[in-house]
């Protein structure tokens, strides 16, 4: 679609401003939609063509407007999948139905602005960035005033860049997370503003804390497993190293979750539960997420370095594997679940290193089968009960459940078999005074996993089986019983 000059109508029809009604002008990024098109376009380019995305950045030497145009030419948008601000859309549509001219004015690329205007169907004029001109702030104000003339205009915005337009408008509205701040700043200067839609009540720190998903830190308790299996829990040096490893993995894992949420943004928006995550729900912007990501990475590496370069290697390797999973491996059937199992085992290896213990091959085999089964359980649950379903961003379809379920159950059973073989090994007699009690743990672990599988096939499983396992009543009975048997065996 060819772009129109900034001072021409969006439609081919001659448009005359109604002298009795001032045009209502709305921004796009953060106002009409609750995201930033430039940020999303670059992330989509980075996700699908990483090397091309880096070359696109060279367009910045020609200016921000050139970068926007280059990205818009490379990355298409589907307006039907954009996160619309329904309050603003409804307000604009109602005003248009009342005969009022509705204009869009945005720093986004004209290519995107025209697609949005065409999709909405009631936009009379657009102002947007071209390859040589960035339609933002004062420049946007000049373009609008050159067309509106003495009649002036009313404006809806959401950010600091909109202040010149909010001040100059006859009537102004604000929306989005910064609405309260904008109202406070401009009202103190004698400018009256109204708010469209409600801002989130949760503080920025609260939103970032939710983004970290701290409940998933429970997975990092696996670093303590070698300490427990090696009966070294009274060794202060080993315990300190493992505690540092726990927090290092927790922080790097949260950084991985943030990166995954950013890369999976289009898919999470369509997911019935993941759409409530801070980024997908538009509660937290991508810039704040990226700053949080960088901070977590730095803190994690500092903690790892305090233990030793070996832990830095484990943490870095974990993150690289997570990154590879997010970009590539999560779309490869079966390889993705094996990668998830390996990510759990990396924590155990790191725990053994931090405690300066030798890891048992029995423990490695047991946890590999256990977590492979849980990873398959996760994919089976995501497919649901409907026919002809394909998981967005993954490589599975509904018929694959016929393979996934027996594969996952077999892996769960295999973990119990490995545990039984370990019970018959000489090392058990060396570590435990009454190892016969540990044999009772095998059927408990087997029944516990089978209970999770029954929940999966019944459709009551959470997105993450480990999160569900923590809430599953059988987990507390099984954990308590195994702890009791462990104490009896010492």
N, C-alpha and C positions, 0 to 999 in steps of 0.2 A: 504494500500500500504506500503510495507516494505521500510524503508529508506536505501539509499546507503551510504557507507562511504564517507567522505568528499573529498577523493582524487580519486574517481572513476567517470566514466561517468554516465550521467543521463540515457542514452540509454544502451541497452544490446550489441549494436554493438561496435566493437573496434573503438575508436576515436583517430585519430592522428592529432595533431595541424599542420596546414598548416604553414610551415616555412616562407612563404612569407607574411603571414597575421597574425598580432597579434590578439589574442582573444579580443573581445569586451565584457566587464563585466559590468553588470548593477545591482544596488541595487534594492530591491523590495519596501519596505515601504517608501512612500514619493517620490519615483522615478518612478518605473514602474507603481505603483498605487499611488493615492494621499491620502492614508490613512495609518494607522498603524494597522496591522493585530492583534497584541497582544491586543491593546486597544479595537478594535471592537469585538474580541472574548470574552473578559471579559465583555463588555457591553451586548453582546447578552446572555451570561450565566447569568448575573445579571438580565436581563429583563425576561428570561424564568424560571430560577431556582435560585432565590435570595440566598437561604440558601446554596445551592451547591456552588455558586460562592464564598461565604465567606470561605467555606472549601477548595476550590481550592487555595486560597491565602496562605494557610499553606505550599504549595509547595515551596514558596519563601525561606523557611528555608534550602532547598536543592539547592538553586541557581535560578537565573533568567531563565536559560535554562530549568530547571525542570518545572517551572511554564508554560513556552511556550508549552512544550510538553503535559502537563496535559490539558491545555485549548484546544489545537489542537485535542486531543483525545475526548474531550467532545463536542466541537463545530465545526461543519462542515462549509465549505464555498462553495459558488457557484461562481466560477470564472466569470461566465457571468454577475453577478450582482455587481462585484467589480468596484470601480471608477477608471478606467484606465487613465493613462496619455497618451493620444493618440499621442502626439508628440514623446515620448520615444518609445512607441510600434511601431510606423511607422518607426522610425529610426532604431530600432533593426531588424525589418523585412526586411527592404531594405538592410541592411548590410549582413544579412544572405543570401538573394537572390543573393548577389554579391559574395557569396562563403566564407564569413567570419565566423569564429566560434563565437557563441554568448553564453555567460555564464551568469548565475544568481548567485549572492552572497548576502546573506541576513542573518540578525540576526533573522529572523522569523523562526518558526518551519519548519523542513524539510518536515513534513506532508503537510503543506500549500504550500511550495515551489514546491514540486513535482506536486501538483494539478495544480498550475499556469503554470508550464512548460508543462504539458500534454495538458492543454487548449490552450496555444499559439501554440504549435506544431513545433516550430523552435529552441528550446533551446537545446544546445549540452551538457551542463554540469551544475550542480548546486552545490553550497556550502551553507549550511544552518545549523541552530542550531539543535543539538541532545538533548537527555535528560540529557546529562552530559557536553556538551560543547556549550558555547554561541559564535556564529560566528559573532563577531562584532569587529570593529576597527582594532587594531594591529593583533588580531588572524585571522580575515578574510584576512588581507593582507598576512600573513604567509601562509595560506592555498592556496591562489591563486598563490603566487610566487612558491610554491612547485610544482605546476603543470605546470605553464607557463614557468618556467625555464628562460634561458637567453633571450628568445624571448620577455619577458615582456608582458604587457597587456595594454589596454586602459580601462578607467573606467567612469561610469556615477553614480553620487551620489547627495545627497540633504542636508546632515546635517553635524554637527560638527564631528560626529563619523566617517564620510567618509574622513576626512582630511588626515589620513595616506595613504589611497589608492589614493586619488587625487594627493598627492605629489609624490608618487612613480610611477604613471602611465606615459606611454610615452605621451599619449594625454588624456585629461580629460574634461568632460562636467559636468555641474551642472544644476539642475532644481528645481522647487518648490519655496515656499515663501522665503527661505533663500538663494536663488541663488545669489542675488546681494551682500549680506554680505560675502558669501564664496568667490566670485570672488574678492571682495575688499581685504579680508584678505590674500588670497593666491597669488594674483597678486603682492601685496606689497613685497612678498618674492621671486619674480622672477619666479613664476609659471604661465604659460599661461593656461587659461581656456576659454571654450566656453559655451554658455547657450543654453539649449534646452527648447523651450516654453517660454512664457512671464510670468513674475511674476505679481501678482496683484498690481495695482498702489495705491489702497486705503491703508491708514495707518492702523496699528494694532488697534489704538483707533477707527478709523472709522468702521472697521470690527466688533469690539465689540459693538459699538453703534448700528449698524444694527442688531446685534444679540439680543439686548435688546427689539427690537420692540416697541420703545417709542410711536408710534401712538396708540398702544393698551392701553396706560395709560388713554386714554379717558374713558375707562370703569370704572376707579376708581373715576371718578367724581361723581359716585353714592353715595360716602360717604357724599357728600354735600346735598343729597336729604332730609334727616331728618331735616337738618338745614333750608332748604327752606320751607318744609312742616310745620315745627314748628314755622316759622316766627321769627327765632332767629339769623338772619344774621348780626344784629348789636351788638351781644354779642361777645366781643373780646376774652373771654376765650373759648367760644364754637368754634369760628372761628379758633383760633390757634390750638385747639385740632384736628379739622377736617382737617386742612392743613397738620399737621403731619401724620394723618391717611392716607391721600391721597398719600403722598410720601412713607410711609411704605408699603402700598399695591402695589404701582407701582413697587417698588424695589423687593418685594417678588414675584410679578406676573412675572417680567422679569426673576427672578431666576427659576420660574416654567417653563417659555417658554424655557429656556436653557436646563433644565433637560428633558423636553418633546422632544426637538429637538434631544438630544442625544439618548434617548430611541427609538424615531421614525425614526432614521437615515436610516435604510434600506427601510422603506416605503416612506419617503420623497424623496429619490433619484429617485423613480419611479413615483412620482407625477409631473404633467406638470408644476405646479407653485411653489410648496414647494421645488422643487429641486434647486431653486435659493437662498434658505436660506444659511447663511454663512457656517454652518457646512455641510449641504447636498451638497453644491456646492464646498466643499473642500477649501473655501476661509479662513476658520479659523479652526485650529486644536482642537481636543478634550481636550488636556491639558489646552489651553487658555480658553476654554469654562468652564471647571471645576473650574479654578481659579476665573473666573468672577462670577460663580455661588456662590462660597463660600463668596466672597466679598459682593455681593448683599444681601445674607442672613444675614450677620453680620450687615450691615448698616440698614437693615429693622428692625431688632430686637432692635437695639439701638434707633431708632426713636420711635418705639412702646413703649419701656420702659419709654421714656421721657413723654409719656401721661399717662401710667398706666399699671398695670399688666393685666387689662381687655383687652386692645388693643393687648398686647402680645398674649393673649389667642386667640383672633379673628384672628390675623395674622398667628399664628402657626396652628390654626385649618384650616384656609384657605389653608395653604401650605400642611398640611397632607391630606386634602381632594383632593387637586390637585395631590399629589403624588399617592394616592389611585386610582384616576381617570386614571393617566398615566399608572400605572402598571396593573390595573384590570378592573375598571368600564367602561373605554372607549370601551371595547370589549363586553359589556353587552347592548343589544338593549333596548331602552327606559330608562333604569337606567342611561345610560350615559347622556341623555339630561336632565333628572331630576337633575343630579349632576351639570351640567353646570348652570342650573337655580338657584340652591342653592348657587353656588359660587358667583353669582351676588348678591344674597340676603345677604350673609355674609358681603359684603361691606356695605350694608345699615345698618345692625345691628351695625357694627363697627363705622359707622358715627354717629349713635344715641348715642352710648356709649361715643365717643370722645366729643360730644357736650353736654353730660349729659342731653339728652332728652328721653322721653318715646315714643317708636315707636308705631304708629297706626296699628292695625290689618288690616285696610282697605288697607294701603300702602303695607303691607306684601303680602296680597292676590293679589293686583293689579300687583306688580312687579313679583310675582311668575308665574302668568299666562303669563305675557308679555314676560319674559325671557325663559320660557318653550317653547313658540311659536317660538321665535327666534332660540333656540337651535335645534328644530325640523326642522326649515327652513335650518339651516346649514347642517344637515345630508341629507335632501332632495336634496340640491344643490350638495353635494358631489357625490350622486348617478348618476347625469347627466341624459342624454336622452337615452343612449344606453341600450339595453336589456342585460340581464344576466351579469350585472356588480356587483362586490362585492368590497366594500371599503376596501383597504388594512389596516390591523390593527384594523378594526372595525367589528361589527357583523351584518351588513346590506347587503341586496341584492336588486337588481332592483325591484322585485315585492313588496317590502316593501313600495314603494312610494304610493301604493294604500291605505295604512293605515296612513303613515306619513303625507301626505298632508291634509286630512280632520282633523286629530288630531291636527296638527299645526294651521290650520285656526280656529278650534274650540277654541283652547287655546287663540289665539289672540282676538277673539270675546269676550271670557270670561273676558279678562282684561278690555274691554270697559264696560261690564255689571257690573263688580265690581266697576268701577269708577262711574257709574251712581247710584249705590246703596249708595256709599259714599256721593255723592252730596245730597242725601235725608236724611242724618244723621244729628242729632242736632249739632255735633261738627263743621260742616261747617258754620252754622249761627254764631257761636262764633268767628270763625277766620276771616270771610270775611264780609264786609259791603254790598256787592252786589254779592252774590253767584250765582245769576241767570246767570251771564256771563260765569261761568265755565261750564255750561251745553253745551255750543257750542264747548267745547274742546273734548267732547266725540266723535262726528262724525269725527272730525279732526284726532284723534288718530286712529280711526277705519279705515278710508280711507288710512292713512299713512301705517298701517300694511298691508292692502290689496294690496297696491302698491308694497310693498316689496315681497309679495307672488307672484304677477304677474311677477315680475322680476325673481323670483326663477324658476317658471315653464317655463319661456321663455329661461332660461339658461344664463342670463346676471348677475347673482348674484356673488359677490366675495366669496372667501373661508369663510370669516367671515362676517355674515350679519351686525354686528355693524360697521365694517369698511366700508362696502358698504353703510350703512345708512348715515354715515358721508358725503360720496361723492354724495349721492342721492339728486338731486335738491329738491324733494318733502319734504325732511327732513328740509330744511331751511325755506320753506314756512310754514310747520306745526309748527316748533319750534317758528318762529316769531309770528304766529297767536296765539299760546297758551300763549306766554309771554305777548302779548298785552291783551288778555282776563284776564290773571292773574292780571295784573296791574289794569285793570278796576274793578276787583272784590274786590280789597283791600279797 
